[in-house]
Amino acid sequence: KATVSVLYCFFVQMEHKNMNAWKVAGTGALGLVLACMFPRVRLELDVLRMRAGYSMLRCEGGSWWATQKEIQFVLSLERTRRLDGAITHVDTGRGSGGITEGNGKRLVLIGGGHSHAYTLKDFYTNPISNTEVVLITKTPLTPYSGMLPGYIAGVYTFEECHLNLVSLCQAAGIKLILAEATHIDTDSKTVTYKADGSQGTCTYDVLSIDIGSTPRCAIDSKKVIPVKPIDSLDMKWRGLLDRIVTDVCNGKHFALAVVGSGGSGAEMTLSMEARLVREITAKNGDPSLVDVMLVSKSGDLLPNHCKAARGEMAKEYARRGITVVHGEAASTTDDSLIMKDGGKVKCDACLWCTDAGTGEWLRETKLELEDGFVKVNQFMQSTSHGDVYAAGDCASLPARVAKAGVFAVREGPPLTANLKGHLVTPTPPPVAFVPPTSFLGLFGTGYPGNCVASRGTMATSAGWLWDLKDWIDRAWMAQYTL
């Protein structure tokens, strides 16, 4: 391994004379030391570390040591994956601490988002007696956002990327109301909901909201499909997929646009392109008849990530022939998107993945909102009503975080601890949500053979990153399979 490190440094120095090859030497040496405790995978990780270090020498921004820290974080996850192997079982049994005595209050949860999924599971593993918990949600299955692009690409089945809220509620003894919340009366502490044309109400002592977000479409057109709410995207996507494949196999051109260049839009574009190529090829059609493009207001892909990540994603787009259009969509015609600067982009259908908003019905409540989102403090508690909490995309936190599933997942534990604090006596001190200073973004490309990783100043792409992403996502889903 020492020989490999020296030779590697020599070739890097020969190819990039203006770069400090000793940085790569340090990268390899550090990898050797850190991996020495794991004989099965240490050589593989050394190679991955050297490759990642070499890749980062070609990138700009951030200190070298900060980048090494980010690389080590990713490799620590990969080390765990390779040592643990396949996910054969996740302990979903009840906790060993027994049943906590409750104070007789009722907790109502609105929405089955990622944060509430943790709450449901926690009430199963660590139940509270003399307490009623009610979940109001309009669908019995809730999608996991991390696997949704893979589902769109045809990599995952519907069942593999959806949580079964019915089984979670049954296991935890939680009452499930399949309905859509329409109003909250904070004076009478009552939630109004509708289902199958009828209306009902449910009173609460403590309330939590986790209903996600919906894009604020600047265009009112039938050809525009909002990516959220996610639970309604499936049917629309399948209909659009059938339409495109049929048209192309009949020799027609089709132009598909995605508006929004953030993580969701960038990954979704790649997933749809990959699925279309596979479906059209399988029916002996010509995939070149489909033009897939992404419309970006900033002109960049992944604008909230480092320059290196934007570069890695841009290379994948260029390799696949996907066009990035710089501009802001303003309206549509029968066959085009009209940009704010007056330009036109050929477009037969459009997926909208930008400008997150939330349920308009929240504006009719007395809850303090910020740009339509429920304003909360660091404890996920409403700033206007101490008995109301919110998490996920529908919440506006003091620390600005992106509307992404990675944060909703992390908000679950402190939210649940604080909700449970209202249900027991004496009340424990609240737990604050502390957002991470950096987070790992793993973006699938629609093909299991490649994935783009971004964390802080570190960015790279590789096939093994897809295996890591798949392992992380399946492990998360396995926690909630009872």
NUNU-681771 format. One line per field, with one value per residue (C-alpha): residue number from 1; residue in one letter; x, y, z. Coordinates in steps of 0.02 Angstrom, whole numbers, padded with zeros to 5 digits. Each point is the difference from the previous one (the first is absolute). Layout:
! NUNU-681771
pos	(NUM;...)
code	(A;...)
east	(X;...)
north	(Y;...)
up	(Z;...)
! end
This chain:
! NUNU-681771
pos	(1;2;3;4;5;6;7;8;9;10;11;12;13;14;15;16;17;18;19;20;21;22;23;24;25;26;27;28;29;30;31;32;33;34;35;36;37;38;39;40;41;42;43;44;45;46;47;48;49;50;51;52;53;54;55;56;57;58;59;60;61;62;63;64;65;66;67;68;69;70;71;72;73;74;75;76;77;78;79;80;81;82;83;84;85;86;87;88;89;90;91;92;93;94;95;96;97;98;99;100;101;102;103;104;105;106;107;108;109;110;111;112;113;114;115;116;117;118;119;120;121;122;123;124;125;126;127;128;129;130;131;132;133;134;135;136;137;138;139;140;141;142;143;144;145;146;147;148;149;150;151;152;153;154;155;156;157;158;159;160;161;162;163;164;165;166;167;168;169;170;171;172;173;174;175;176;177;178;179;180;181;182;183;184;185;186;187;188;189;190;191;192;193;194;195;196;197;198;199;200;201;202;203;204;205;206;207;208;209;210;211;212;213;214;215;216;217;218;219;220;221;222;223;224;225;226;227;228;229;230;231;232;233;234;235;236;237;238;239;240;241;242;243;244;245;246;247;248;249;250;251;252;253;254;255;256;257;258;259;260;261;262;263;264;265;266;267;268;269;270;271;272;273;274;275;276;277;278;279;280;281;282;283;284;285;286;287;288;289;290;291;292;293;294;295;296;297;298;299;300;301;302;303;304;305;306;307;308;309;310;311;312;313;314;315;316;317;318;319;320;321;322;323;324;325;326;327;328;329;330;331;332;333;334;335;336;337;338;339;340;341;342;343;344;345;346;347;348;349;350;351;352;353;354;355;356;357;358;359;360;361;362;363;364;365;366;367;368;369;370;371;372;373;374;375;376;377;378;379;380;381;382;383;384;385;386;387;388;389;390;391;392;393;394;395;396;397;398;399;400;401;402;403;404;405;406;407;408;409;410;411;412;413;414;415;416;417;418;419;420;421;422;423;424;425;426;427;428;429;430;431;432;433;434;435;436;437;438;439;440;441;442;443;444;445;446;447;448;449;450;451;452;453;454;455;456;457;458;459;460;461;462;463;464;465;466;467;468;469;470;471;472;473;474;475;476;477;478;479;480;481;482)
code	(K;A;T;V;S;V;L;Y;C;F;F;V;Q;M;E;H;K;N;M;N;A;W;K;V;A;G;T;G;A;L;G;L;V;L;A;C;M;F;P;R;V;R;L;E;L;D;V;L;R;M;R;A;G;Y;S;M;L;R;C;E;G;G;S;W;W;A;T;Q;K;E;I;Q;F;V;L;S;L;E;R;T;R;R;L;D;G;A;I;T;H;V;D;T;G;R;G;S;G;G;I;T;E;G;N;G;K;R;L;V;L;I;G;G;G;H;S;H;A;Y;T;L;K;D;F;Y;T;N;P;I;S;N;T;E;V;V;L;I;T;K;T;P;L;T;P;Y;S;G;M;L;P;G;Y;I;A;G;V;Y;T;F;E;E;C;H;L;N;L;V;S;L;C;Q;A;A;G;I;K;L;I;L;A;E;A;T;H;I;D;T;D;S;K;T;V;T;Y;K;A;D;G;S;Q;G;T;C;T;Y;D;V;L;S;I;D;I;G;S;T;P;R;C;A;I;D;S;K;K;V;I;P;V;K;P;I;D;S;L;D;M;K;W;R;G;L;L;D;R;I;V;T;D;V;C;N;G;K;H;F;A;L;A;V;V;G;S;G;G;S;G;A;E;M;T;L;S;M;E;A;R;L;V;R;E;I;T;A;K;N;G;D;P;S;L;V;D;V;M;L;V;S;K;S;G;D;L;L;P;N;H;C;K;A;A;R;G;E;M;A;K;E;Y;A;R;R;G;I;T;V;V;H;G;E;A;A;S;T;T;D;D;S;L;I;M;K;D;G;G;K;V;K;C;D;A;C;L;W;C;T;D;A;G;T;G;E;W;L;R;E;T;K;L;E;L;E;D;G;F;V;K;V;N;Q;F;M;Q;S;T;S;H;G;D;V;Y;A;A;G;D;C;A;S;L;P;A;R;V;A;K;A;G;V;F;A;V;R;E;G;P;P;L;T;A;N;L;K;G;H;L;V;T;P;T;P;P;P;V;A;F;V;P;P;T;S;F;L;G;L;F;G;T;G;Y;P;G;N;C;V;A;S;R;G;T;M;A;T;S;A;G;W;L;W;D;L;K;D;W;I;D;R;A;W;M;A;Q;Y;T;L)
east	(00000;00146;00067;-00171;-00004;00173;-00034;-00166;00083;00134;-00129;-00102;00157;00043;-00175;-00029;00168;-00078;-00086;00068;00008;00045;-00181;-00049;00137;-00075;-00172;00060;00099;-00146;-00110;00123;00001;-00188;-00040;00127;-00133;-00108;00102;-00141;-00023;00155;00084;-00161;-00025;00180;-00029;-00165;00084;00141;-00122;-00106;00155;00058;-00172;00001;00169;-00090;-00136;-00006;-00066;00025;00158;00086;-00020;-00186;-00018;00092;-00122;-00147;00081;00030;-00182;-00059;00129;-00052;-00176;00069;00109;-00155;-00096;00139;00023;-00185;-00043;-00181;-00141;-00070;-00092;-00034;-00055;-00177;-00044;-00064;00123;00061;-00050;-00181;-00156;00005;-00150;-00092;-00106;-00156;00028;-00039;00134;-00058;00121;-00045;00094;00107;00166;00175;00002;-00167;00057;00130;-00133;-00113;00143;00054;-00174;00014;00172;-00026;-00188;-00087;-00153;-00159;00032;-00094;00096;-00092;00075;-00098;00068;-00079;00097;00041;00169;00128;00148;00179;00075;00174;-00060;-00128;00121;00051;-00183;-00025;00151;-00074;00136;-00120;-00176;-00144;00001;00188;-00007;-00163;-00028;-00156;-00079;-00142;00117;00100;-00158;-00069;00163;00010;-00184;-00025;-00169;00010;-00120;00020;-00053;00069;00016;-00085;00004;00071;-00098;00131;-00129;-00104;00150;-00091;00059;-00126;00023;-00091;-00010;-00113;-00100;-00040;00075;00059;00088;00129;00050;00178;00104;00162;00011;00140;00000;00107;-00088;00148;-00002;-00064;00088;-00068;-00029;00018;-00095;-00180;-00001;-00055;00170;00087;00015;00056;00121;-00084;-00104;00098;-00148;-00091;00151;-00004;-00160;00047;00173;-00066;-00124;00136;00120;-00131;-00037;00182;00042;-00154;00038;00183;-00035;-00119;00142;-00043;00122;-00033;00077;00000;00055;00037;-00005;00116;00185;00015;00033;-00179;-00011;00175;-00020;-00178;00053;00133;-00122;-00135;00124;00068;-00175;-00054;00153;-00031;-00187;00016;00145;-00097;-00139;00122;-00026;00130;00049;00080;-00176;-00016;00080;00022;00052;00014;-00048;00109;-00028;00182;00070;00087;-00038;-00005;00019;-00003;00148;00185;00078;00072;-00173;-00069;00143;-00029;-00185;00035;00116;-00139;-00123;00123;00036;-00186;-00038;-00121;-00014;00003;-00101;00043;-00158;-00162;-00161;-00147;-00139;-00038;-00072;-00058;00178;00117;00056;00005;00145;-00005;00125;-00118;00093;-00087;00047;-00081;-00100;-00139;-00004;00081;00043;00009;00129;00033;-00068;-00070;-00164;-00120;-00186;-00102;-00119;00136;-00020;-00177;00061;00065;00171;00145;00065;00155;-00026;-00142;00100;-00034;00127;00084;00141;00151;-00111;-00113;-00135;-00116;00056;-00182;-00075;00098;-00108;00030;00156;00053;00140;00059;-00028;-00154;00102;00103;00145;00112;00149;-00036;00007;-00045;-00168;00073;-00034;00174;-00051;-00176;00076;00116;-00143;-00094;00092;-00008;-00179;-00054;00091;-00087;-00171;00019;00053;-00179;-00072;00091;00018;00116;00043;00181;00107;-00025;00122;00062;00022;00178;00018;00164;00131;00016;-00097;00031;-00094;-00005;-00079;-00046;00020;-00140;00125;00065;00176;00029;-00040;00057;00050;00011;00045;00072;00145;00012;-00081;00033;-00092;00023;-00093;00032;-00091;-00161;00022;00025;-00155;-00105;00062;-00040;-00175;-00045;00065;-00111;-00152;00037;-00017;-00184;-00045;-00088)
north	(00000;00117;-00039;00038;00167;00051;-00049;00090;00159;-00014;-00009;00143;00106;-00044;00044;00154;00081;00153;-00102;-00059;-00189;-00016;00042;-00159;-00091;00065;-00055;-00177;-00010;00063;-00130;-00137;00050;00020;-00162;-00111;-00061;-00069;-00131;-00053;00170;00103;-00020;00041;00155;00054;-00004;00094;00131;00027;00015;00123;00099;00006;00059;00138;00065;00049;00095;00175;00071;-00047;-00049;-00164;-00061;00041;-00100;-00148;00004;-00011;-00142;-00095;00019;-00077;-00140;-00039;-00033;-00108;-00095;-00037;-00058;-00117;-00073;-00020;-00071;-00024;00064;-00162;00062;00162;-00015;00069;-00069;00102;00090;-00077;00146;-00054;00105;00181;00064;00138;00145;-00036;00126;-00026;00027;00031;-00016;00079;-00077;-00154;00083;-00060;00082;-00076;-00171;00006;00053;-00147;-00123;00073;-00021;-00183;-00028;00114;00012;00118;-00065;00099;00100;00007;00033;00038;00013;00097;-00030;-00013;-00152;-00167;-00008;00139;00012;00012;00148;-00075;-00145;00093;00044;-00184;-00047;00124;-00078;-00174;-00059;-00024;-00068;00100;-00108;00017;00190;00023;-00014;-00091;00118;-00122;-00134;00129;00067;-00173;-00056;00157;00003;00167;00050;00032;00119;-00005;00177;00170;00134;00161;00114;00019;00097;00041;00076;-00158;-00112;-00086;-00069;-00005;-00129;-00067;-00173;-00070;00161;00001;00108;-00046;00077;-00059;00092;00003;00043;00000;00018;-00034;00043;-00088;00019;00037;00134;00034;00100;00173;-00016;00168;-00074;-00058;-00128;-00181;-00041;00044;-00141;00050;-00126;00021;-00056;-00158;-00115;00071;-00005;-00187;-00005;00158;-00066;-00168;00088;00114;-00147;-00096;00154;00035;-00181;-00014;00161;-00042;-00177;00076;00107;00164;00116;00042;00141;-00024;00142;-00002;00168;00012;-00040;-00044;-00176;-00058;00071;-00051;-00180;-00017;00056;-00136;-00131;00042;00003;-00171;-00075;00070;-00070;-00172;-00004;00067;-00115;-00150;00038;00024;00188;00136;00085;00144;00061;00056;00165;00013;00168;00086;00183;00088;00177;00012;-00095;-00123;-00177;-00028;00186;-00033;-00120;00030;00041;-00175;-00077;00114;-00054;-00186;00017;00107;-00136;-00130;00114;00030;-00185;-00037;00144;00085;00187;00128;00156;00160;00099;00013;-00074;00121;-00080;-00135;-00021;-00159;-00054;00117;00074;00190;00072;00164;00075;-00040;-00153;-00162;-00179;-00146;-00095;-00130;-00036;00076;-00062;00139;-00026;00173;00135;-00103;00051;-00083;-00027;00158;-00053;00038;00186;-00007;-00054;00109;-00083;00117;-00033;00053;00006;-00125;-00123;-00033;00103;-00103;00022;-00113;-00126;-00020;00091;00131;00176;00049;-00156;-00105;-00154;-00007;-00067;-00014;-00090;-00040;00110;00086;00075;00158;-00019;00135;-00078;00004;-00176;-00063;-00080;-00174;-00172;-00008;00135;-00068;-00167;00085;00102;-00158;-00040;00175;00023;-00166;00034;00168;-00069;-00137;00131;00067;-00173;-00040;00078;00079;00080;-00032;00141;00028;-00065;00122;-00044;00042;-00004;-00073;00121;-00108;-00147;-00140;00014;-00158;00028;-00149;00014;-00120;-00141;-00106;00012;00182;00127;00176;00039;00172;00049;00168;00034;-00182;-00068;-00152;-00130;-00189;-00164;-00051;00157;-00069;-00158;00111;00104;-00157;-00074;00159;00015;-00183;00005;00150;-00085;-00161;00094;00028;-00172;-00088)
up	(00000;00034;-00174;-00075;00092;-00060;-00180;00005;00062;-00135;-00140;00072;00009;-00179;-00063;00107;00028;00081;00136;00165;-00018;00184;00038;-00087;00096;00162;-00058;-00034;00162;00103;-00084;00048;00183;00015;-00091;00092;00122;-00140;-00096;-00115;-00080;00039;-00170;-00093;00106;-00028;-00187;00017;00110;-00124;-00143;00099;00049;-00180;-00054;00130;-00060;-00159;00094;00070;00163;00181;00093;-00036;00179;00001;-00160;00078;00145;-00119;-00097;00161;00048;-00163;00011;00179;-00064;-00140;00125;00104;-00153;-00056;00174;00036;-00171;-00050;00109;00068;00155;00091;00181;00006;00171;00146;00111;00161;00110;00021;-00023;00060;00099;-00094;00063;-00102;-00141;-00184;-00133;-00179;-00145;-00168;-00146;-00022;-00044;00042;00174;00048;-00061;00138;00125;-00046;00016;00167;00073;-00049;00077;00151;00034;00121;00093;00032;-00158;-00165;-00160;-00162;-00175;-00133;-00174;-00171;-00058;00084;-00088;00007;-00121;00058;-00095;-00006;-00107;-00106;-00143;-00004;-00014;-00141;-00087;00021;00121;00147;00009;00075;00156;00027;00017;00097;00188;00057;00126;00034;00068;00100;00082;00036;00081;00108;00047;-00087;-00072;-00187;-00089;-00189;-00040;-00051;00133;-00053;00153;00176;00130;00130;00118;00016;-00038;-00141;-00168;-00142;-00137;-00152;-00074;-00137;-00007;00185;00137;00173;00150;00127;00159;00064;00151;-00100;-00188;-00126;-00186;-00129;-00167;-00114;-00133;-00176;-00137;-00033;-00185;-00086;-00148;00003;-00139;-00023;-00073;00164;00128;00177;00076;00169;00087;-00034;00031;-00151;-00117;-00032;-00104;-00097;-00040;-00060;-00113;-00069;-00025;-00101;-00104;-00042;-00042;-00111;-00094;-00026;-00057;-00128;-00067;00086;00088;00183;00104;00189;00115;00185;00090;00151;00009;00185;00060;-00033;-00175;-00053;00060;-00064;-00174;-00010;00065;-00126;-00145;00051;00015;-00168;-00088;00073;-00036;-00177;-00042;00067;-00125;-00145;-00002;-00027;00164;-00096;-00040;00182;00050;00189;00070;00168;00025;00129;00061;00055;-00148;00118;00054;00189;00040;00188;-00009;-00025;-00168;-00012;00017;-00134;-00113;00030;-00039;-00154;-00067;00018;-00090;-00141;-00017;-00015;-00118;00119;-00030;00141;-00047;00094;00036;00096;-00068;-00003;-00104;-00128;-00173;-00083;-00038;00094;00165;-00006;00101;00095;-00121;-00145;-00063;-00046;00042;-00090;00130;-00009;00187;00154;00175;00131;00138;00071;00117;00144;00081;00120;00028;-00027;00138;00128;-00042;00070;00172;00142;-00006;-00031;-00175;-00094;-00188;00023;00107;00184;00097;00136;00126;00024;00090;-00153;00100;-00076;00045;00028;00081;00124;-00026;-00189;-00086;-00181;-00092;-00175;-00150;00074;00144;00000;00122;00077;-00088;-00186;-00070;-00172;-00032;-00011;00072;00078;00125;00029;00051;00125;00074;00050;00164;00081;-00060;00076;00164;00018;-00046;00129;00127;-00003;00033;00162;00173;00047;-00167;-00051;-00071;-00187;-00130;-00133;-00182;-00052;-00190;-00064;-00063;-00156;-00067;-00122;-00163;-00105;-00171;-00106;-00188;-00049;-00023;00146;-00071;00049;00136;00043;00180;00080;00177;00047;-00119;-00054;-00158;-00107;-00102;-00005;-00017;00181;00057;-00074;00105;00152;-00039;-00028;00164;00099;-00076;00024;00179;00037;-00074;00096;00165;-00035;-00068;00143)
! end
